[in-house]
Amino acid sequence: MRFSKKAKIAAIALMILVLAGAVLYAFLRAPGGKKENLVKILPDEADVRIADFFYTEVGKDDLRWEVKAKTAQYQKKQNLALFDQVQMKLVTQKGKTFVMTGDKGEMRTDTKDVEIRGHVVVTADAGEKFSTDVLRYSDARKEIYTDAPVRMETSRMKIQGVGLSILMDKGELALASGVKAKIY
């Protein structure tokens, strides 16, 4: 009995497919070979989850900012990005730099307003260091602000107060109340 050339090719292709299927089945069934979570299920409200997130933008008035986070989630319906272990760097038109870090953060993607919470530290390029529990940034006003207690340190002084406002385009800083200063 002779087989045609097409029949031989079809038989060889079928054997290759069966062999490949058997190898794949054996791999997935072998101890340590099976991947438990081939597809990660995201929370219902998150459209995207990203590890080692990095984003940069040059906005109005040449304000440049970068956001880095250990993880980020994007919720399109709410125009909201959520961050864990976040770092936000703002560079003004005049070249002044502010780096804000915190445990958690969120950004309104439609307005570019940001809130950072938990062990918040702001470092300015001139050497000022601020610490607080919560900090907000308004892109429309180009303002970093909080109503929480704040500590500010420089090489020459320590200042405590409640409430902080930094107008980035004007270079103005104000502490709202309860200000105590220690000058070295």
N, C-alpha and C positions, 0 to 999 in steps of 0.2 A: 504494500500500500504506500503510495507516494502522496506527500502533502504539497500543496501549492506554496509558492513563495509567500503569498499574503497570509496563508494559514500559519506558516512557521513564524512570521513576524508577530501576528496576533497572539500566538501561544507564548512567545518569548515576552511580549509586553505584559500579558496576563500574569506570567510567573514573576516578573519583576514587581508588579503591583502587589501581588500576594506576599512576596518576600518583604517588601518595604512595609506593608501593613503589619506583618508579624513582628518585624524588628521594632516598629513604633509601639505596638501593643506590649511587647516584652519590656521595653524601656520604661513605659509609664507604669507598669505593674511591678517593676523591680523596687526593692526597698531603697528609699532615698532618691529614686528616679522620678517619682510622681511629685508634681508641684501642686501643693495644696490649694494655693490661690492663684490660678492662672489669670483670673480677672478679678481685680479689686472692686468691691462694691463701694461706691461713694455714698455719702449721706444724701438723702433726697434733695436737700437744698443746694448742694454743690454741683456745678456744671463741670468744673475742672479742678483737679488737685495736682499741684506741682511740688516736687522736692527740689531743694537748692535753687530757689527762685531768685532771679535777677531781672530788674527792669530799669531802664533809663529813659529819660525824656528831656527835651529842651522845650520849655513852654513859653508863654507870653513873657515879654520883657527880658528875654534871655535867661530866665531862671531855669537852671539845670538841676534835676534831681534824679537820684537813684534809690531804688528800693531793693534790699536783699533780705531774704528770709529763709529759714530752714525749710519751712513748708508754706505753701500758699493755696488758698481755695478761692475760686471765683464763682459768685452767684449772679448770673446774668439778669434775672428778673428783678433783683434788688439793687443792681448796679453796685455791688459790694465785693471787695477783695479782702479776705481774712488772712492774717499772717501769724506764724509762730516764730519766735526768736528773730525779731525784725530789726533791721538797721536801715535808716533813711538818711540820705545825704542830700543837703540842699546847698547849691552854690548860687549866690546872687549875681546880678548883672555887674556889680562892683568887685566880684571875686571873693566875697566873704563866704566862708564855709561853715555849715552847721551839720553835725552828725548826731542823730538821735537813735538810741537803741532802747529796746524793751522786750518784755516777754511775749506780749501779744499786740497785734495791731490790726487796724481795719482802714480801708480807703474806699471812699465813695468814688467810683470810677467816672461818674458823670460830672462831678464838681471838683475832683482831686483833693477833697478834704480828707485829712488823716487823723486818727486817734491812736496813740500808743499807750499801753498800760503795763504796769508791773515792772518795778526796778528800772524806771526810765532814767536815762542819763543823756544829757545833751552836752556835746563838746564843741566849742567854737574855735576857729583857727587862731584866734588871738590868745588862747589859753584859758578862757573861761570854761568852767564845768558846772553844769546844773544837774540836780537830781530831784526827782519828784515821783509820785505814784501814777499820775496820768498826765498826758500832754496832747494837745491838739494843734493841728496846722490847718489854717484856712488859706486856700490857694487864691481866692478872690481878694482877700485883704492882705495877702503875703505876710501873715502873722502866725507866730508860734505862741500859744497861750495855754494857761491852766488856771483853775480856781483852787487847786490843792496847795498844801505847804510845799515850799521850794527851798533848796539850799544851793547857794552859788559859791564857788571857790575860785580864787585866782592865786597867783603866787604871793600876792600882797594882802589879801583879805578873805574873810569868810562872811557871807551874808545869809540870813534866814528871813523868810517872810511867807506870806500867804498870797497866792495869786501872782502870775507872771505874764507879761506881754512883751514880745519881741517883734517890732515892726521891721521886717527884713529890708524893705526897700529904703527906709529912712535911717536904719541903723540905731533905732531907739529901743531901750530896754526899760521896763517899769515893773517894780514889785508893788502889789496893791496895798497890803496892810501888814501890821505886826512885824515890821522890819527891825532886825537886830543885826549889827555889823561888828566885826572884830577886825581891826586893821593891824598888820604886822609892821 
